[in-house]
Amino acid sequence: MYKTIKNLRWYMIALVTIGTILGYLTRNSIAVAAPVLNEVMGLTTQQYSYVVAAYSACYTIMQPVAGYILDLLGTRLGYAVFALLWSVFCISTAFSGSWVGLAFARGAVGATEAAMIPAGLKATSEWFPAKERSIAVGWFNLGSSLGAMIAPPLVAWAIWFHSWQWAFVLCGLLSFIWGIFWFILYRHPTKQKYLSEEEKKYILSGQEASHQTSNTEKLPASKILSSRRFWGIALPRFLAEPAWGTFNAWIPLFMFTAYGFDLKQIAIFAWMPMLFADIGCVLGGYMSPFFQKRFNVSLINSRKWVVTVGAVLMIAPGLIGLFSSPYVAIFLFCIGGFAHQTLSGALITLSSDVFGRNEVATANGFTGMAAWLASTIFALIVGALADTVGFSPLFIILTCLDLLAAVAVWTILKTPTTNE
């Protein structure tokens, strides 16, 4: 007889969160190292945008594929395979000698990290009742900004004390170790021997019928793509994701080019917007149940209100061009990080609200594909225009896109949702 662990579902989401942290650490390592790589390899802004776009493009293409593989293999095995692969490809970045080599290595990292969010969402849908799901998603989505927050000091430290190559090796090794632990520790609630019967009943009884273990129905991809509920999430994610892609890939280089920040200053300040993004992940998760309780709105509408709050706050980074102080810019980026992760968590959670357990990763993969397609396009736009028009007009565009995302989710996604 095994001794059960109280509140085991929160330990499971902690494990998911650590994986997200390490995935985003791996992803953001290139952004922190960019000023050094520019010197060592002679990269131009446009060439760096190609490296960023390679990651985003491969991530985009692989989103639905990764979601399908996760639904096919299951959360435990599927996520372990992808994590081990992205760690190896991150390490391979250290052997690049040009922007082309960087693009190939980062593209491979992007392709394998495409499983990160669908896997986290699938684990959340397995381990949490509907009423706690937005909170759980908020906590695991916290890992995205926490990983980005850790990246500046950790990568800068690795470069200072060893080399830029060591930074990528270190990030890859951490993810490799986590992938092994994930495979050892993760189980579905029905197969977890350390889960009490009381907590298992609480989890399963609080899930929609589409998430019940006995449910084997799975919509084909064509049905998912033709449904209104899919487009009610995919289009807002398409409009909103360029902001997060820009924050992750361009803040260090922006502070370097616009304000002359060196590696030390980047290490000191570039993590701050990600700290506020962390806060947005957590508070955003609690906003939805707050709106339900305080204003008596439906589950779906509570998510929409969270998206709206985040979109309005995204006005802040659009104002960066009005100020000459780098510290004001960092402050406005902080508001933007909070805003985006607040609305992003709500949009991601909606996939688990409106799609069943056997299709949620696939559906999230397709909505993620839409999001990262926009992020890829915008990365190329930044690379083409940043040196001529500057970053400020681009930040204004990001604000407008997020506001349009809020309009889209209210207009397209209806309550109650249907398969139409």
N, C-alpha and C positions, 0 to 999 in steps of 0.2 A: 504494500500500500504506500503510495507516494504522498508526501506532505504537500498540500496545496498552498499556493501563493495568493495572498489577498490582493484584489485589484490587479490581477495579472494583465488585463487589457492595457493598462497604462505602461507596464513594462514593455509590452509589445510595441506600443507606439513610440516609446523611447528608443527602441532598437531601430525602428523605421527612421526616426529623426536623426540618429547618428549616421545612418547611411546617406541621408539627404545632405547632411553637413559635409561629409567627405566627398560626395559627388560634386557639390558646388565649390568646395575647396579645389578640387581637381579642375573644374571648369574655370574658375576665376584666377587660377595661377598664371595663365597667359596674360591676363590684363595687368596684373601687378608687375610682371616681368617685361612688359612691352617697352618701357623706356630703355631698359638695358639691352633688349633684343634689337631695338632700333639702332643703337650704337654698334653693337657687335656685328650684326648682319646688314646694317645699312638699310633697314626697312623704311619705306615711305608710309605715310598715313593710309594711302590707298592699298598698298600691299598688306598692311596690317588688317585692313577691312576685309581683304580676301581670306585671310586666316580666320577671322571671326565668322565670316559668311560660310566658310567650309564647315566649321563646327555646326552652325545653325542649319545649314542645308541638309547635312547628314542626319542631324537630330530630327529635322522636319520629316524627311523621307521615312525614317525608321519608327516614328511615333506609332502609327497604326500597326506596323509589323511587330514591334515590341509588345504592344497591347495584345495582339492576337497570340503571340508566343506565350505571354504570361497567362492568358486564359486557357491556353492549351496545356502548358507544363505545370501550371499552378504557381502560386505566389512564392513558395519556398524555393523550389529548384530554379524557376525562371529568373528570379531576382538575383540569386547567387551567381548564376552563369553570367549575367550581364555585368554585375559588379566586378567579378574577376577579370572580365575582358577589358572593361574601361580602365582598370588599374594598370594592366599591361600596356595598353596604348598610351596612357599618360606617361609611363616610364619611357616609352619609345620617343616621346617628344624631345628628350634630352639628347638624342642622336641626330637631331635636325641641324642642317647647316645653312639653310636658306628659307625664304618665306614659302617656297613650294613644299619643302620638307615639313615645315611647321603646319601648313595647310593639310597635308595628308595625315599627319599624326593627330591633329586636332579634329579633323573630320571623322577619324576612327573613334576618338573619344566621344564625339557627339552622337555617333550612330549607336553606341552601346549605352550611353547615359540616357538615351531616349526612353528606357524602361523605368527610370527612377520615379517619376511622378505617377504613371499608371500603376506601378507596383505598390507605391505608398497608398494610393487611393484604394486599390484592391484589398490591401491588408486592413485598411480602416473599415471598409465595408464588411469585412469578415469579422472583425473584432469589436465593433461598436454598434449599439442600437441607434436608430435614426436620430433621436433627440440629442445624442452626444457627438454625432458625426462631425459637425462643423467645428467643434472644439478640438476633436482629435486631428482633423485635417489642419487646423490652425497650428497645432503643436508640431506636426511633422513638416508642414510647410515652413515653419520657423527655421528648419535646417537649411533651407535654400539661402536665406539671408545670413544665418549664423556662419555658414561655410564661407560666404562671400566676405563676412566681417573678419573671420580668422585669416583669410588669405593674405591681406596686405602685410601684417606683421610677420606671419610665418614665412611667406615666400621671400620677403625682404631679408629676414634673418638668414635664411638658407643661402641667399645670394651673397650677403655680406661675409658670412663665415666660411663659405665654400665656393659655390659657383651657381650660375643660373641653371645648369644641368641638374644639380643636386636638388633644387627646388621641385622639379618635376618627378624625380625619383622618389623623394620623400612623400609627396602627395599620393603617388601611385601605390607605394607600399602600405600606407595607412588604409586605403580602400581595399587592397588585397586581403589584409588581415580581417577587416570587417566582413567581407564576403564569406570568408570561412566561418566566422562566428554566426552570421545570419543563417547559413545552412544548418548549422548545429542546433540553434536555439529556436527557430521559428517553426510553428505548427498551426494549422487551422484549429479554431476553438474545439471542434468535435474530436480532434486527435491530440489535444494538449493534455498530458497526464497531470500537470501541475495546476490545472484550472478546476476550481470548485464547482460542484453541480449548481450551487446557488448563482454564481456569477455567469456560468454558461447559460442558465435559464434566462437570466436578466438580459444577456446579450442577444440571444436568439429570439426571445419573445418580443423584443423591441425593434426587430427588423421588419421591413416590409416583406410581403409574400415573395417578391422577386428576389430577395436576398436569402430566403430560407434554404437550408441544405437540401431539402427534398426537391427544390425547383431545378429542373434540368433544361428548361426552355432557354434557347439562345437565338436572338434575332440575327439573320444574316447581315453582312456588312451593308448590302444594298438597302435593306430596310432601315438600318441605323442612319445611313447618309440621307435618306429621303424623308426622315421624320422632322417635324417642326421643332421638337424638343432638342434635337441635335443642333440645328442651326441657331436656336435660341441661346446656345452656349458657345458654339464654334465661332460665330461672327463677333460676339463681344470679346472673345479671347484673341481673335485675329487683330482686333482694333487695339487691345490693351497691351499685348505682349511686347511690342517694340520698346516701350518704356523700360521694362525690366531688362531686356536684352541690352539696351543702351547703358543703363546703370551698371550692369555687371561688366561690360566689355570696355566702356569708354571713360568712366570717371577718372581713373588714374592718368590716362593719356590726356584728357581734357585739362586736368589740374596741372599737368606738366607743360602743355603747350600754351594754355591761357594765362597761367599764373606763375610759371617757372618753378613749380614744385620739384624738388629732387626726390630720390628714393626714400630718404629719411622722412621727409614731410608727407609723402604718400603713405608710408607705414603708419605715421601718427594720425592722419586725418581721413584717409580713404575708407576706413572701416566704419566710420560713424554713421553714414546713411544706412548701412546694413544693420547696425544696432537698432535703429528706428524701424527698419523693415522687420526685424525680429519682433518688436513690440506690436507692429501691425498684424503680424501673423497670429499672435496669441489673442490680442484684443479683438481682432476681426472674427476669430472663432467664437468668442463669447457674445459678440454683438447680435448674432442671429437669434439665439435663444432669448436675449434681452428684448429684442423687438417683438418676438412672439408673445412673451409674457406681458410686456409693458403696453403694447399697442394692439394685442390680440390679432395679429396678422398670421397668415398661413406660413407653413414652412418655406415654400418656394418664395413667397413675397418677402419674407425676412431676409433671405439671401440677396434678393434684388435691392433691398434697402442698404445692405452692407456694400454692395457694388457701387451704389449711388454716392454714399459717403466717401468712399475711396476716390471716385472719379472727381468729385468736387475739390477734394484736397490736392489732387494732382495739378491744380492750377498753380501751386507754389513753384515747382521747378520751371514752369513756363515763364516765370518772372526773372530768372537768373540774369538775363541780358540787361536788366535795368540797374544792376548793381556792379560796382567795380571791385568790391572786396571779396577775396577768396573765401573768407570765413562766412560771409552771407551766402555765398554759393553753396558751401558745405551744409549750412543750416537749411536752405531750401531743398537741397538733395535729401536731407534727413526727412523733411516732411513728405517728399515724393516717395522715398523708400517705404515709409509708414503707409502712405496712401495706396501705393500699388499692391503691396502684400496683403492689405486689408481686402481689397476688391478681388485680387487673384485667388485668395483662399476660398472666397464665396463662389467664384466661378468654377473652381476645381471641384468643390463639394457638390455643386449642382449635378455633376455627372453621376455621382453615387445616389443622388436623390431620385433621379428620373430614369436610370437604367439599372437592370437587374444584375445579380452577382456573376452570371455567366457572360455578361457583355460589357460590364462597366469598364474593364481595362481596355477593351477594343474601342469603345465609344470615347473614352478619355484619350486614347492614342490618336484618334482622328481629330478630336478638338485640339489636342496638343499640336498636331500637324498643321492645322490652320494657324495656331498661334505662332509657331516657329517659322512658318512660311513668311509671315509678316515681319518677324524679327530678322530673318535673313535679308529680305528686301531692304529693310531700314538700315541694316548694317552697311550694305553697299551704298545706300544713299549718303550716309554719314561719311563714308570713305571718299566719295566723289565730291562732296560739297563742303566738308568741314574746313578745308584749307582756303576756300574761296569766300563762302558766305559766313563762315563761323558756326559755332555750335548753337548760339542763342535762338535763331529761327527754327532750328531743329527741335529744341526743347519746347517751343510753342506748339509745334505740330504734334508732339507727344501728348501735350495737355488736351488738345482738341480731339485726338483719337480716343483718349480715355473717356471723355465726356460723351462721345458718340457711342462708346461701348455700353455706357449706362442706359442710353436711349434705346439701343438695340435689345438689351436683355428685357427691358420692360415691354417693348413692342412685340417681340417675336415669341418669347417664352410665356406661354399662357398658364394659368392656374384654374383648375387642376390640369396637370399635364396629361397628354394622351399619346398614343403611338402614331397619331396623325402627323 
